[in-house]
Amino acid sequence: MSKFLKKAYPLLEGTVDLLGIDKNQLRKKMIDMSNKKTRSKQFHLKPNEILVLLPHCLQLQSCDIRITTNIYNCKRCKKCDIAEIVAVCEKYGVNVVVATGGTLARRAIVDIRPKGIIAVACERDLTSGIVDVGEMDVIGILNDRPNGPCIDTKVDIKKLEEAILFYLGGD
């Protein structure tokens, strides 16, 4: 995201709020702009240069297994999308982290130092993260919220795999 947009975004969000316009419409536009900027480039990254960042709400809320410290703790029962996500990330050998918030997401970025980020989240969290990382390349994928915000969310696995392939230099 450009430095101008990074600085202007809070003002835009405030203006949209004053006008009574749904903030998520602005957020979707910002995510779309970031995705277009990233996709306008060509990448041939190594798998270890890619980071998939996930929200913990993708895990079934009733699950007793904690995946926030290690997604590979997942028992792959397939009651939520985590098992499929793990399988796709293992297939391509990319880094995958479940973050319970922005601080842990930023820590993962600092620790892994990816050249390409694929972030799955809601409009608010994705936009906040894209603004936080500045000029880094991010592909944002909105999660689906069939049960409302932050509970048993879902992600389109095909979009996730396509984003990984994009960074690897595939189609």
OpenMM code with the backbone's topology and positions (N, CA, C; nanometers):
from openmm import Vec3, app, unit

residues = "MET SER LYS PHE LEU LYS LYS ALA TYR PRO LEU LEU GLU GLY THR VAL ASP LEU LEU GLY ILE ASP LYS ASN GLN LEU ARG LYS LYS MET ILE ASP MET SER ASN LYS LYS THR ARG SER LYS GLN PHE HIS LEU LYS PRO ASN GLU ILE LEU VAL LEU LEU PRO HIS CYS LEU GLN LEU GLN SER CYS ASP ILE ARG ILE THR THR ASN ILE TYR ASN CYS LYS ARG CYS LYS LYS CYS ASP ILE ALA GLU ILE VAL ALA VAL CYS GLU LYS TYR GLY VAL ASN VAL VAL VAL ALA THR GLY GLY THR LEU ALA ARG ARG ALA ILE VAL ASP ILE ARG PRO LYS GLY ILE ILE ALA VAL ALA CYS GLU ARG ASP LEU THR SER GLY ILE VAL ASP VAL GLY GLU MET ASP VAL ILE GLY ILE LEU ASN ASP ARG PRO ASN GLY PRO CYS ILE ASP THR LYS VAL ASP ILE LYS LYS LEU GLU GLU ALA ILE LEU PHE TYR LEU GLY GLY ASP".split()
positions = [
    Vec3(0.0847, -0.1165, 0.0000),
    Vec3(0.0000, 0.0000, 0.0000),
    Vec3(0.0895, 0.1232, 0.0000),
    Vec3(0.0524, 0.2230, -0.0758),
    Vec3(0.1346, 0.3432, -0.0847),
    Vec3(0.1359, 0.4166, 0.0492),
    Vec3(0.2406, 0.4953, 0.0675),
    Vec3(0.2522, 0.5721, 0.1916),
    Vec3(0.1361, 0.6705, 0.2050),
    Vec3(0.0928, 0.7263, 0.0918),
    Vec3(-0.0198, 0.8196, 0.0943),
    Vec3(-0.1455, 0.7510, 0.1469),
    Vec3(-0.1767, 0.6334, 0.0910),
    Vec3(-0.2971, 0.5632, 0.1343),
    Vec3(-0.2876, 0.5202, 0.2797),
    Vec3(-0.1661, 0.4835, 0.3214),
    Vec3(-0.1486, 0.4432, 0.4607),
    Vec3(-0.1841, 0.5586, 0.5545),
    Vec3(-0.1429, 0.6797, 0.5165),
    Vec3(-0.1728, 0.7960, 0.5997),
    Vec3(-0.3167, 0.8435, 0.5813),
    Vec3(-0.3685, 0.8299, 0.4603),
    Vec3(-0.5028, 0.8803, 0.4307),
    Vec3(-0.6131, 0.7864, 0.4788),
    Vec3(-0.5812, 0.6597, 0.4957),
    Vec3(-0.6855, 0.5623, 0.5285),
    Vec3(-0.7666, 0.5981, 0.6535),
    Vec3(-0.7032, 0.6338, 0.7644),
    Vec3(-0.7844, 0.6690, 0.8827),
    Vec3(-0.8801, 0.7858, 0.8552),
    Vec3(-0.8352, 0.8829, 0.7751),
    Vec3(-0.9223, 0.9956, 0.7402),
    Vec3(-1.0380, 0.9496, 0.6526),
    Vec3(-1.0080, 0.8616, 0.5578),
    Vec3(-1.1131, 0.8077, 0.4710),
    Vec3(-1.2172, 0.7322, 0.5527),
    Vec3(-1.1697, 0.6505, 0.6452),
    Vec3(-1.2620, 0.5724, 0.7272),
    Vec3(-1.3489, 0.6639, 0.8137),
    Vec3(-1.2898, 0.7690, 0.8665),
    Vec3(-1.3665, 0.8650, 0.9459),
    Vec3(-1.4704, 0.9382, 0.8622),
    Vec3(-1.4324, 0.9752, 0.7405),
    Vec3(-1.5247, 1.0438, 0.6498),
    Vec3(-1.6409, 0.9530, 0.6121),
    Vec3(-1.6096, 0.8289, 0.5803),
    Vec3(-1.7134, 0.7314, 0.5452),
    Vec3(-1.8101, 0.7150, 0.6623),
    Vec3(-1.7558, 0.7125, 0.7822),
    Vec3(-1.8381, 0.6987, 0.9025),
    Vec3(-1.9323, 0.8187, 0.9177),
    Vec3(-1.8784, 0.9391, 0.8974),
    Vec3(-1.9604, 1.0603, 0.9078),
    Vec3(-2.0723, 1.0626, 0.8043),
    Vec3(-2.0444, 1.0091, 0.6861),
    Vec3(-2.1437, 1.0078, 0.5787),
    Vec3(-2.2450, 0.8952, 0.5945),
    Vec3(-2.2228, 0.8097, 0.6916),
    Vec3(-2.3161, 0.6999, 0.7151),
    Vec3(-2.3029, 0.5861, 0.6157),
    Vec3(-2.1873, 0.5770, 0.5525),
    Vec3(-2.1613, 0.4699, 0.4559),
    Vec3(-2.1004, 0.3516, 0.5305),
    Vec3(-2.1340, 0.2315, 0.4883),
    Vec3(-2.0818, 0.1101, 0.5506),
    Vec3(-1.9292, 0.1059, 0.5372),
    Vec3(-1.8598, 0.1018, 0.6505),
    Vec3(-1.7128, 0.0990, 0.6494),
    Vec3(-1.6587, -0.0220, 0.5745),
    Vec3(-1.7314, -0.1327, 0.5787),
    Vec3(-1.6819, -0.2528, 0.5117),
    Vec3(-1.6721, -0.2349, 0.3610),
    Vec3(-1.7517, -0.1457, 0.3034),
    Vec3(-1.7404, -0.1187, 0.1599),
    Vec3(-1.6057, -0.0532, 0.1294),
    Vec3(-1.5657, 0.0437, 0.2122),
    Vec3(-1.4345, 0.1070, 0.1972),
    Vec3(-1.3244, 0.0042, 0.2198),
    Vec3(-1.3397, -0.0762, 0.3217),
    Vec3(-1.2380, -0.1767, 0.3533),
    Vec3(-1.2209, -0.2757, 0.2384),
    Vec3(-1.3316, -0.3193, 0.1790),
    Vec3(-1.3228, -0.4113, 0.0648),
    Vec3(-1.2494, -0.3468, -0.0519),
    Vec3(-1.2725, -0.2171, -0.0744),
    Vec3(-1.2014, -0.1444, -0.1814),
    Vec3(-1.0517, -0.1394, -0.1520),
    Vec3(-1.0162, -0.1155, -0.0263),
    Vec3(-0.8745, -0.1097, 0.0113),
    Vec3(-0.8081, -0.2462, -0.0077),
    Vec3(-0.8767, -0.3517, 0.0311),
    Vec3(-0.8238, -0.4874, 0.0140),
    Vec3(-0.8073, -0.5174, -0.1344),
    Vec3(-0.9067, -0.4803, -0.2130),
    Vec3(-0.9016, -0.5011, -0.3574),
    Vec3(-0.7844, -0.4251, -0.4197),
    Vec3(-0.7633, -0.3005, -0.3769),
    Vec3(-0.6504, -0.2216, -0.4288),
    Vec3(-0.5177, -0.2864, -0.3926),
    Vec3(-0.5050, -0.3327, -0.2702),
    Vec3(-0.3823, -0.3993, -0.2273),
    Vec3(-0.3584, -0.5258, -0.3093),
    Vec3(-0.4642, -0.6046, -0.3278),
    Vec3(-0.4513, -0.7279, -0.4065),
    Vec3(-0.4106, -0.6973, -0.5502),
    Vec3(-0.4713, -0.5947, -0.6100),
    Vec3(-0.4368, -0.5579, -0.7482),
    Vec3(-0.2923, -0.5119, -0.7577),
    Vec3(-0.2476, -0.4340, -0.6588),
    Vec3(-0.1083, -0.3878, -0.6573),
    Vec3(-0.0135, -0.5077, -0.6513),
    Vec3(-0.0415, -0.6009, -0.5620),
    Vec3(0.0434, -0.7190, -0.5486),
    Vec3(0.0390, -0.8035, -0.6755),
    Vec3(-0.0791, -0.8247, -0.7286),
    Vec3(-0.0947, -0.9106, -0.8460),
    Vec3(-0.0448, -0.8459, -0.9752),
    Vec3(-0.0133, -0.7172, -0.9707),
    Vec3(0.0431, -0.6518, -1.0890),
    Vec3(0.1910, -0.6857, -1.1061),
    Vec3(0.2481, -0.7503, -1.0070),
    Vec3(0.3894, -0.7888, -1.0095),
    Vec3(0.4023, -0.9360, -1.0451),
    Vec3(0.5240, -0.9742, -1.0781),
    Vec3(0.5514, -1.1159, -1.1016),
    Vec3(0.6386, -1.1665, -0.9876),
    Vec3(0.6052, -1.2840, -0.9400),
    Vec3(0.6779, -1.3441, -0.8286),
    Vec3(0.7264, -1.4829, -0.8668),
    Vec3(0.8398, -1.5187, -0.8114),
    Vec3(0.8939, -1.6545, -0.8196),
    Vec3(0.9584, -1.6825, -0.6838),
    Vec3(0.8752, -1.6824, -0.5817),
    Vec3(0.9254, -1.6992, -0.4454),
    Vec3(0.9478, -1.8458, -0.4128),
    Vec3(1.0386, -1.8679, -0.3193),
    Vec3(1.0571, -2.0017, -0.2634),
    Vec3(0.9474, -2.0224, -0.1590),
    Vec3(0.9081, -2.1460, -0.1351),
    Vec3(0.8013, -2.1704, -0.0367),
    Vec3(0.8274, -2.1070, 0.0998),
    Vec3(0.9535, -2.1092, 0.1451),
    Vec3(0.9827, -2.0533, 0.2779),
    Vec3(0.9784, -1.9002, 0.2809),
    Vec3(0.9569, -1.8373, 0.1644),
    Vec3(0.9451, -1.6916, 0.1574),
    Vec3(0.7984, -1.6454, 0.1598),
    Vec3(0.7084, -1.7414, 0.1729),
    Vec3(0.5646, -1.7128, 0.1739),
    Vec3(0.5093, -1.7413, 0.3135),
    Vec3(0.4261, -1.6499, 0.3614),
    Vec3(0.3607, -1.6672, 0.4910),
    Vec3(0.2096, -1.6610, 0.4729),
    Vec3(0.1415, -1.7638, 0.5196),
    Vec3(-0.0044, -1.7646, 0.5250),
    Vec3(-0.0431, -1.7307, 0.6688),
    Vec3(-0.1128, -1.6193, 0.6853),
    Vec3(-0.1581, -1.5741, 0.8172),
    Vec3(-0.3073, -1.6000, 0.8300),
    Vec3(-0.3445, -1.6681, 0.9359),
    Vec3(-0.4842, -1.7085, 0.9552),
    Vec3(-0.5391, -1.6572, 1.0877),
    Vec3(-0.6689, -1.6285, 1.0923),
    Vec3(-0.7308, -1.5942, 1.2199),
    Vec3(-0.7708, -1.7213, 1.2948),
    Vec3(-0.7689, -1.7167, 1.4255),
    Vec3(-0.8041, -1.8350, 1.5050),
    Vec3(-0.9511, -1.8720, 1.4912),
    Vec3(-1.0335, -1.7796, 1.4433),
    Vec3(-1.1776, -1.8081, 1.4307),
    Vec3(-1.2089, -1.9068, 1.3185),
    Vec3(-1.1098, -1.9461, 1.2395),
    Vec3(-1.1316, -2.0518, 1.1398),
    Vec3(-1.1472, -2.1878, 1.2070),
    Vec3(-1.0921, -2.1999, 1.3273),
    Vec3(-1.1037, -2.3254, 1.4012),
    Vec3(-1.2423, -2.3356, 1.4636),
    Vec3(-1.2977, -2.4546, 1.4618),
    Vec3(-1.4273, -2.4786, 1.5239),
    Vec3(-1.4203, -2.4357, 1.6701),
    Vec3(-1.5112, -2.3517, 1.7114),
    Vec3(-1.5083, -2.2963, 1.8464),
    Vec3(-1.5127, -2.4041, 1.9547),
    Vec3(-1.5808, -2.5130, 1.9274),
    Vec3(-1.5938, -2.6197, 2.0273),
    Vec3(-1.4748, -2.7159, 2.0296),
    Vec3(-1.3776, -2.6953, 1.9435),
    Vec3(-1.2611, -2.7843, 1.9364),
    Vec3(-1.1738, -2.7682, 2.0612),
    Vec3(-1.1300, -2.8804, 2.1171),
    Vec3(-1.0451, -2.8783, 2.2365),
    Vec3(-0.8963, -2.8630, 2.2035),
    Vec3(-0.8600, -2.8834, 2.0785),
    Vec3(-0.7197, -2.8769, 2.0371),
    Vec3(-0.6804, -2.7311, 2.0142),
    Vec3(-0.5684, -2.6897, 2.0713),
    Vec3(-0.5213, -2.5525, 2.0519),
    Vec3(-0.4231, -2.5486, 1.9354),
    Vec3(-0.4569, -2.4692, 1.8360),
    Vec3(-0.3699, -2.4574, 1.7187),
    Vec3(-0.3021, -2.3216, 1.7108),
    Vec3(-0.3295, -2.2336, 1.8061),
    Vec3(-0.2733, -2.0990, 1.7971),
    Vec3(-0.1222, -2.0964, 1.8173),
    Vec3(-0.0680, -2.1917, 1.8890),
    Vec3(0.0777, -2.1972, 1.9034),
    Vec3(0.1411, -2.2837, 1.7954),
    Vec3(0.0640, -2.3779, 1.7421),
    Vec3(0.1160, -2.4652, 1.6364),
    Vec3(-0.0020, -2.5252, 1.5595),
    Vec3(-0.0213, -2.4795, 1.4382),
    Vec3(-0.1348, -2.5264, 1.3579),
    Vec3(-0.1276, -2.6765, 1.3318),
    Vec3(-0.0074, -2.7319, 1.3399),
    Vec3(0.0089, -2.8753, 1.3135),
    Vec3(-0.0402, -2.9617, 1.4300),
    Vec3(-0.0876, -2.8989, 1.5371),
    Vec3(-0.1561, -2.9725, 1.6439),
    Vec3(-0.2933, -3.0212, 1.5981),
    Vec3(-0.3423, -2.9660, 1.4886),
    Vec3(-0.4744, -3.0023, 1.4361),
    Vec3(-0.4819, -3.1534, 1.4146),
    Vec3(-0.5908, -3.2143, 1.4617),
    Vec3(-0.6107, -3.3596, 1.4476),
    Vec3(-0.6757, -3.3965, 1.3143),
    Vec3(-0.7055, -3.2951, 1.2339),
    Vec3(-0.7581, -3.3139, 1.0976),
    Vec3(-0.8897, -3.3912, 1.0939),
    Vec3(-0.9777, -3.3546, 1.1839),
    Vec3(-1.1107, -3.4176, 1.1874),
    Vec3(-1.1997, -3.3677, 1.0734),
    Vec3(-1.1613, -3.2566, 1.0127),
    Vec3(-1.2321, -3.1958, 0.8985),
    Vec3(-1.3668, -3.1341, 0.9353),
    Vec3(-1.3854, -3.1019, 1.0625),
    Vec3(-1.5079, -3.0330, 1.1034),
    Vec3(-1.4985, -2.8827, 1.0757),
    Vec3(-1.3760, -2.8347, 1.0520),
    Vec3(-1.3546, -2.6952, 1.0126),
    Vec3(-1.2547, -2.6955, 0.8966),
    Vec3(-1.2169, -2.5782, 0.8499),
    Vec3(-1.1281, -2.5679, 0.7332),
    Vec3(-0.9803, -2.5886, 0.7650),
    Vec3(-0.9442, -2.5964, 0.8915),
    Vec3(-0.8024, -2.6028, 0.9290),
    Vec3(-0.7319, -2.7228, 0.8660),
    Vec3(-0.7933, -2.8385, 0.8654),
    Vec3(-0.7295, -2.9582, 0.8086),
    Vec3(-0.6943, -2.9373, 0.6615),
    Vec3(-0.7862, -2.8787, 0.5856),
    Vec3(-0.7593, -2.8535, 0.4435),
    Vec3(-0.6515, -2.7477, 0.4253),
    Vec3(-0.6526, -2.6468, 0.5103),
    Vec3(-0.5504, -2.5423, 0.5028),
    Vec3(-0.4130, -2.6017, 0.5293),
    Vec3(-0.4032, -2.6837, 0.6336),
    Vec3(-0.2758, -2.7490, 0.6661),
    Vec3(-0.2291, -2.8334, 0.5480),
    Vec3(-0.3197, -2.9084, 0.4881),
    Vec3(-0.2837, -2.9941, 0.3745),
    Vec3(-0.2296, -2.9117, 0.2579),
    Vec3(-0.2936, -2.8006, 0.2272),
    Vec3(-0.2479, -2.7150, 0.1164),
    Vec3(-0.1119, -2.6540, 0.1493),
    Vec3(-0.0950, -2.6044, 0.2709),
    Vec3(0.0323, -2.5426, 0.3093),
    Vec3(0.1451, -2.6451, 0.3124),
    Vec3(0.1153, -2.7675, 0.3556),
    Vec3(0.2160, -2.8748, 0.3527),
    Vec3(0.2498, -2.9123, 0.2086),
    Vec3(0.1494, -2.9185, 0.1247),
    Vec3(0.1692, -2.9549, -0.0165),
    Vec3(0.2729, -2.8639, -0.0828),
    Vec3(0.2672, -2.7345, -0.0512),
    Vec3(0.3580, -2.6382, -0.1141),
    Vec3(0.4749, -2.5982, -0.0249),
    Vec3(0.4747, -2.6398, 0.1001),
    Vec3(0.5861, -2.6118, 0.1904),
    Vec3(0.5946, -2.4685, 0.2387),
    Vec3(0.4808, -2.3979, 0.2432),
    Vec3(0.4816, -2.2580, 0.2859),
    Vec3(0.4608, -2.2465, 0.4366),
    Vec3(0.5034, -2.1346, 0.4911),
    Vec3(0.4829, -2.1049, 0.6329),
    Vec3(0.3362, -2.0741, 0.6578),
    Vec3(0.2836, -2.1225, 0.7686),
    Vec3(0.1454, -2.0929, 0.8056),
    Vec3(0.1391, -2.0683, 0.9557),
    Vec3(0.0734, -1.9587, 0.9924),
    Vec3(0.0640, -1.9191, 1.1327),
    Vec3(-0.0798, -1.8784, 1.1629),
    Vec3(-0.1288, -1.9224, 1.2769),
    Vec3(-0.2585, -1.8782, 1.3272),
    Vec3(-0.2308, -1.7678, 1.4285),
    Vec3(-0.2860, -1.6504, 1.4031),
    Vec3(-0.2635, -1.5363, 1.4922),
    Vec3(-0.3933, -1.5007, 1.5636),
    Vec3(-0.3825, -1.4774, 1.6931),
    Vec3(-0.5007, -1.4391, 1.7701),
    Vec3(-0.5225, -1.2886, 1.7684),
    Vec3(-0.4352, -1.2173, 1.7012),
    Vec3(-0.4502, -1.0724, 1.6910),
    Vec3(-0.3353, -1.0112, 1.6138),
    Vec3(-0.3414, -0.8795, 1.5990),
    Vec3(-0.2426, -0.8074, 1.5201),
    Vec3(-0.1009, -0.8169, 1.5732),
    Vec3(-0.0857, -0.8182, 1.7049),
    Vec3(0.0487, -0.8250, 1.7635),
    Vec3(0.1170, -0.9557, 1.7260),
    Vec3(0.0458, -1.0666, 1.7375),
    Vec3(0.1048, -1.1960, 1.7008),
    Vec3(0.1276, -1.2061, 1.5509),
    Vec3(0.0416, -1.1458, 1.4720),
    Vec3(0.0611, -1.1459, 1.3268),
    Vec3(0.1879, -1.0680, 1.2916),
    Vec3(0.2054, -0.9516, 1.3526),
    Vec3(0.3264, -0.8723, 1.3264),
    Vec3(0.4509, -0.9464, 1.3726),
    Vec3(0.4426, -1.0160, 1.4860),
    Vec3(0.5574, -1.0931, 1.5349),
    Vec3(0.5947, -1.2029, 1.4353),
    Vec3(0.4949, -1.2703, 1.3804),
    Vec3(0.5214, -1.3756, 1.2813),
    Vec3(0.5907, -1.3167, 1.1590),
    Vec3(0.5483, -1.1988, 1.1169),
    Vec3(0.6099, -1.1337, 1.0007),
    Vec3(0.7551, -1.0984, 1.0306),
    Vec3(0.7814, -1.0463, 1.1502),
    Vec3(0.9186, -1.0120, 1.1893),
    Vec3(1.0044, -1.1380, 1.1981),
    Vec3(0.9519, -1.2442, 1.2568),
    Vec3(1.0282, -1.3681, 1.2747),
    Vec3(1.0550, -1.4397, 1.1422),
    Vec3(0.9547, -1.4477, 1.0565),
    Vec3(0.9669, -1.5253, 0.9323),
    Vec3(1.0262, -1.4419, 0.8192),
    Vec3(1.0011, -1.3119, 0.8201),
    Vec3(1.0504, -1.2206, 0.7170),
    Vec3(1.0094, -1.2653, 0.5760),
    Vec3(0.8801, -1.2817, 0.5534),
    Vec3(0.8341, -1.3291, 0.4226),
    Vec3(0.8476, -1.2217, 0.3151),
    Vec3(0.8551, -1.2667, 0.1919),
    Vec3(0.8530, -1.1747, 0.0778),
    Vec3(0.7120, -1.1638, 0.0211),
    Vec3(0.6263, -1.2556, 0.0597),
    Vec3(0.4866, -1.2530, 0.0179),
    Vec3(0.3983, -1.3033, 0.1305),
    Vec3(0.2898, -1.2312, 0.1566),
    Vec3(0.1977, -1.2676, 0.2643),
    Vec3(0.0602, -1.2951, 0.2051),
    Vec3(-0.0004, -1.4019, 0.2519),
    Vec3(-0.1403, -1.4307, 0.2214),
    Vec3(-0.2121, -1.4233, 0.3552),
    Vec3(-0.3019, -1.3274, 0.3668),
    Vec3(-0.3711, -1.3059, 0.4936),
    Vec3(-0.5195, -1.3344, 0.4773),
    Vec3(-0.5713, -1.4138, 0.5679),
    Vec3(-0.7144, -1.4450, 0.5713),
    Vec3(-0.7723, -1.3767, 0.6946),
    Vec3(-0.8792, -1.3009, 0.6759),
    Vec3(-0.9425, -1.2328, 0.7896),
    Vec3(-1.0704, -1.1640, 0.7432),
    Vec3(-1.1343, -1.0969, 0.8375),
    Vec3(-1.2509, -1.0139, 0.8060),
    Vec3(-1.2015, -0.8808, 0.7489),
    Vec3(-1.2927, -0.7999, 0.7000),
    Vec3(-1.2566, -0.6722, 0.6377),
    Vec3(-1.1743, -0.5842, 0.7310),
    Vec3(-1.2195, -0.5701, 0.8541),
    Vec3(-1.1519, -0.4807, 0.9490),
    Vec3(-1.0095, -0.5262, 0.9776),
    Vec3(-0.9926, -0.6548, 1.0089),
    Vec3(-0.8598, -0.7054, 1.0433),
    Vec3(-0.7663, -0.7076, 0.9228),
    Vec3(-0.8192, -0.7422, 0.8055),
    Vec3(-0.7352, -0.7424, 0.6851),
    Vec3(-0.6857, -0.6019, 0.6536),
    Vec3(-0.7759, -0.5058, 0.6559),
    Vec3(-0.7376, -0.3682, 0.6241),
    Vec3(-0.6354, -0.3168, 0.7241),
    Vec3(-0.6588, -0.3422, 0.8505),
    Vec3(-0.5652, -0.3001, 0.9543),
    Vec3(-0.4273, -0.3613, 0.9308),
    Vec3(-0.4248, -0.4902, 0.8984),
    Vec3(-0.2980, -0.5579, 0.8734),
    Vec3(-0.2266, -0.5055, 0.7502),
    Vec3(-0.3013, -0.4808, 0.6439),
    Vec3(-0.2413, -0.4283, 0.5204),
    Vec3(-0.1806, -0.2910, 0.5458),
    Vec3(-0.2507, -0.2077, 0.6212),
    Vec3(-0.1976, -0.0757, 0.6558),
    Vec3(-0.0721, -0.0915, 0.7415),
    Vec3(-0.0738, -0.1832, 0.8381),
    Vec3(0.0402, -0.2040, 0.9283),
    Vec3(0.1671, -0.2460, 0.8558),
    Vec3(0.1556, -0.3327, 0.7542),
    Vec3(0.2766, -0.3854, 0.6896),
    Vec3(0.3317, -0.2929, 0.5822),
    Vec3(0.2620, -0.1858, 0.5515),
    Vec3(0.3143, -0.0861, 0.4590),
    Vec3(0.3359, -0.1380, 0.3189),
    Vec3(0.4590, -0.1354, 0.2740),
    Vec3(0.4919, -0.1690, 0.1352),
    Vec3(0.5057, -0.3186, 0.1085),
    Vec3(0.4896, -0.4021, 0.2092),
    Vec3(0.5019, -0.5466, 0.1866),
    Vec3(0.3888, -0.5952, 0.0966),
    Vec3(0.4171, -0.6998, 0.0208),
    Vec3(0.3173, -0.7562, -0.0699),
    Vec3(0.2238, -0.8491, 0.0064),
    Vec3(0.0942, -0.8171, -0.0009),
    Vec3(-0.0084, -0.8937, 0.0695),
    Vec3(-0.1213, -0.9276, -0.0269),
    Vec3(-0.1624, -1.0525, -0.0241),
    Vec3(-0.2871, -1.0921, -0.0886),
    Vec3(-0.3850, -1.1178, 0.0249),
    Vec3(-0.4916, -1.0409, 0.0267),
    Vec3(-0.5929, -1.0549, 0.1304),
    Vec3(-0.7087, -1.1398, 0.0819),
    Vec3(-0.7490, -1.2346, 0.1641),
    Vec3(-0.8640, -1.3204, 0.1339),
    Vec3(-0.9642, -1.3042, 0.2477),
    Vec3(-1.0829, -1.2576, 0.2130),
    Vec3(-1.1866, -1.2408, 0.3150),
    Vec3(-1.2396, -1.3759, 0.3597),
    Vec3(-1.2576, -1.3893, 0.4904),
    Vec3(-1.3181, -1.5127, 0.5402),
    Vec3(-1.4700, -1.5021, 0.5319),
    Vec3(-1.5345, -1.6164, 0.5249),
    Vec3(-1.6804, -1.6219, 0.5262),
    Vec3(-1.7243, -1.6388, 0.6708),
    Vec3(-1.8349, -1.5732, 0.7072),
    Vec3(-1.8803, -1.5753, 0.8464),
    Vec3(-2.0248, -1.6241, 0.8547),
    Vec3(-2.0464, -1.7527, 0.8298),
    Vec3(-2.1834, -1.8041, 0.8316),
    Vec3(-2.2493, -1.7983, 0.9695),
    Vec3(-2.1696, -1.7906, 1.0751),
    Vec3(-2.2225, -1.7869, 1.2119),
    Vec3(-2.2003, -1.6518, 1.2783),
    Vec3(-2.1742, -1.5501, 1.1977),
    Vec3(-2.1461, -1.4178, 1.2514),
    Vec3(-1.9963, -1.3979, 1.2684),
    Vec3(-1.9567, -1.2804, 1.3168),
    Vec3(-1.8142, -1.2505, 1.3284),
    Vec3(-1.7430, -1.3373, 1.4323),
    Vec3(-1.6238, -1.3798, 1.3967),
    Vec3(-1.5299, -1.4450, 1.4890),
    Vec3(-1.5736, -1.5816, 1.5413),
    Vec3(-1.6724, -1.6445, 1.4802),
    Vec3(-1.7167, -1.7761, 1.5266),
    Vec3(-1.7242, -1.8719, 1.4083),
    Vec3(-1.6431, -1.9763, 1.4132),
    Vec3(-1.6490, -2.0836, 1.3131),
    Vec3(-1.6518, -2.0289, 1.1699),
    Vec3(-1.5552, -1.9423, 1.1388),
    Vec3(-1.5500, -1.8832, 1.0053),
    Vec3(-1.4920, -1.9826, 0.9055),
    Vec3(-1.4986, -1.9473, 0.7797),
    Vec3(-1.4528, -2.0360, 0.6729),
    Vec3(-1.3695, -1.9554, 0.5746),
    Vec3(-1.2929, -2.0271, 0.4917),
    Vec3(-1.2169, -1.9623, 0.3850),
    Vec3(-1.2275, -2.0481, 0.2599),
    Vec3(-1.2253, -1.9829, 0.1463),
    Vec3(-1.2274, -2.0534, 0.0184),
    Vec3(-1.0877, -2.1126, -0.0048),
    Vec3(-1.0752, -2.2424, 0.0096),
    Vec3(-0.9457, -2.3109, -0.0020),
    Vec3(-0.8870, -2.2924, -0.1419),
    Vec3(-0.9712, -2.2875, -0.2432),
    Vec3(-0.9226, -2.2669, -0.3808),
    Vec3(-0.8548, -2.1312, -0.3948),
    Vec3(-0.9110, -2.0285, -0.3325),
    Vec3(-0.8487, -1.8959, -0.3370),
    Vec3(-0.7140, -1.8978, -0.2653),
    Vec3(-0.7073, -1.9680, -0.1544),
    Vec3(-0.5823, -1.9787, -0.0795),
    Vec3(-0.4757, -2.0477, -0.1637),
    Vec3(-0.5108, -2.1600, -0.2229),
    Vec3(-0.4146, -2.2333, -0.3052),
    Vec3(-0.3725, -2.1509, -0.4266),
    Vec3(-0.4661, -2.0807, -0.4872),
    Vec3(-0.4342, -1.9971, -0.6031),
    Vec3(-0.3364, -1.8864, -0.5646),
    Vec3(-0.3536, -1.8282, -0.4464),
    Vec3(-0.2630, -1.7229, -0.4004),
    Vec3(-0.1225, -1.7782, -0.3765),
    Vec3(-0.1138, -1.8980, -0.3213),
    Vec3(0.0167, -1.9624, -0.3022),
    Vec3(0.0833, -1.9845, -0.4373),
    Vec3(0.0093, -2.0382, -0.5314),
    Vec3(0.0637, -2.0629, -0.6657),
    Vec3(0.1080, -1.9330, -0.7323),
    Vec3(0.0330, -1.8257, -0.7117),
    Vec3(0.0710, -1.6957, -0.7677),
    Vec3(0.2092, -1.6543, -0.7179),
    Vec3(0.2303, -1.6611, -0.5871),
    Vec3(0.3597, -1.6225, -0.5314),
    Vec3(0.4720, -1.7157, -0.5757),
    Vec3(0.4400, -1.8416, -0.5962),
    Vec3(0.5420, -1.9371, -0.6417),
    Vec3(0.5779, -1.9165, -0.7885),
    Vec3(0.4989, -1.8360, -0.8577),
    Vec3(0.5275, -1.8083, -0.9983),
    Vec3(0.4454, -1.8914, -1.0934),
    Vec3(0.3487, -1.9634, -1.0404),
    Vec3(0.2594, -2.0427, -1.1249),
    Vec3(0.1460, -1.9574, -1.1752),
    Vec3(0.0482, -2.0211, -1.2311),
    Vec3(-0.0686, -1.9488, -1.2825),
    Vec3(-0.1530, -1.9123, -1.1667),
] * unit.nanometer
topology = app.Topology()
chain = topology.addChain("A")
for resn in residues:
    res = topology.addResidue(resn, chain)
    for name in ("N", "CA", "C"):
        topology.addAtom(name, app.Element.getBySymbol(name[0]), res)
